[in-house]
Amino acid sequence: MILIWDVESGKLLHNLQNVGDNVYDAKFSADGRHVFSCGENDGSVRMWDAETGKVVKRFVGHRGLVASLIVSPDGRYLVTFGRGVPDFSARVWDVKTGKEVQQLKGITGFVESAMFLPDSRRILVHQADDRTLRLYDTSTGEEIRRFEKEGAGPASLLSVSHDGQRVLMGYRVRSLWLMDVETGKELHRFDGHTDGVTSAVFLPDGKFALTGSLDKTMRLWRLPDPPAPKGEEKPEVKADPPIIHPLHRIRWPEGGNSSNLNSVDLSHDNRYFAATKIYHAPGGRRIGEVARIWHLETGKFFRELPDTDTVRFTPDEKHVLSFRSNMDLTREADFTLWEVATGKVVRRFGTPITDRWRAVSTVSESGDRVFRETQEPFALQVFDWATGKELCQIDLRPAQPSILLLTQDGRHIIYQAPPALPRRLQVYDASTGKEVNAYPQLRNLQPGIYQILGTGQMLCRDGRNLKIYEVATGKEVCSFDGGLDSWGSLSGDGHRLLATNDRRDEYQVWDVTTRRVIARLRFPESVEGVKRSPRFSVDGQWAAFAGPTDSVYVFRIPLEGNAKDR
């Protein structure tokens, strides 16, 4: 049966009897005076008078069950879709005459969803398990264009904007795409749901969309500006937040050997960026390493530093510090201080040792401290990089630290033991190596500490959440979603947060004060395997990454108000 209700009063108005074998779909006509239904075994579609409950017309032509139907906004046309073998056809009917006037060409499977555009002439169709949405002209039955995202999986039509210029489509995953109907191009991608998006709707003003998901949440999204009316110049589409593509992508030739990028860094004055590369023989034996420096604005090569697998610019803006580790016990490890302008070696320091020393972990953002860390046994050596003098050694046994970092001023070293140990946090004086009673308010902090800034802010990771704490009190100030495998870095001034999200090819930049995303950094490849390699500039306007295909990526993040899609 088909029941018709009064929406305002909730009263049952009509009970349409004798509807046939089944009712698979039912739709009102545009004026609300008639109801169309399908599902009968003979393949017919019925048109009912909504007031009298009587059948006033039948549409006959399908050779099997009709699974669904849609009615044009002007009420002139009805489109019906076959349920399956032997008839998957999509047929267009003239409502007034009841005659079939067209069939949509190329429909070879079950149509999962379809929608008329407001012009009552074009129709969007999605076949089940098809990776595309198809736009048809109902007057000719011809396909106009397809909307697809390669590699994203089966498509799903979710909603058409009220002006018919944009469509929201999903792929049974956590993402949602906004597409331009006229061009078929992607206008924006929305990420945030943690499970598949199941529904979406445009709000009447066209500025927002509401989505529902299997993650049991609904989300309200601000949409980019719509395309201009037909015949007018189309404005540049500005996403909110803007999508920013790399300013530089430096491809580093392999030189015939297996290799990988090991580290990247940005100079404090935003003049240079650097990256290091390690070379291996076919059997995996390490055979060399080198660092290269480029101009940040232009991406032009500047100079090369040999025998370097980790590089860090010093805060005086004049030098770069390189470190050669000894992970495979094949050679000695030491530091080298270089003059950036000339490439000359200022000094080498750090007594060469044959223990298993890891790459340099931290150079203080201000001051003159640097340390190197050993794995067997767990210990630190702290140096003054300006003089090359060894300041102290710190025994970290019995356990390798979960977190080990220098405070921004270089005065203290923070040791955070693995969660299984009872004592979570220890603080050492970076000059003497002695344990001190600094930061008592942080002793029982459970999330992993990433940064402690001179601004009094501290960045921590707690599952998928990146949390900022006030160092003076140990209280949480705000929290940001970093995705399932979260990582983040605060700019040196504490105003911006560079963070992961649930996309494999993207990072996002948050404004810490307003707590909203101000930019999305989009890569041409997945960077999932190198999520912890980036460097973020002090002012939050530059980010550098070591990519997985021997590519160094550099992004410029404009000040808000100047941002646009790049």
Secondary structure, 3 states (H helix, E strand, C coil): CEEEECCCCCCEEEEECCCCCCCCEEEECCCCCEEEEECCCCCCEEEEECCCCCEEEEECCCCCCEEEEEECCCCCEEEEEECECCECCEEEEECCCCCEEEECCCCCCCEEEEEECCCCCEEEEEECCCCEEEEEECCCCCEEEEEECCCCCCCEEEEECCCCCEEEEECCCCCEEEEECCCCCEEEEECCCCCCEEEEEECCCCCEEEEEECCCCEEEEECCCCCCCCCCCCCCCCCCCCEECCCEEEECCCCCCEEEEEEEEECCCCCEEEEEEEEECCCCCEEEEEEEEEECCCCCEEEEEECCCEEEECCCCCEEEEEECCCCCCCCEEEEEEECCCCCEEEEEEEEECCCECCCCEECCCCCEEEEEECCCCEEEEEECCCCEEEEEEECCCCCCCEEEECCCCCEEEEECCCCCCCCEEEEECCCCCECCCCHHHCCCCCEEEEECCCCEEEEEECCEEEEEECCCCEEEEEEECCCCCCEEECCCCCEEEEECCCCCEEEEEECCCCEEEEEEECCCCCHHHCCCCEECCCCCEEEEECCCCEEEEEECCCCCCCCCC
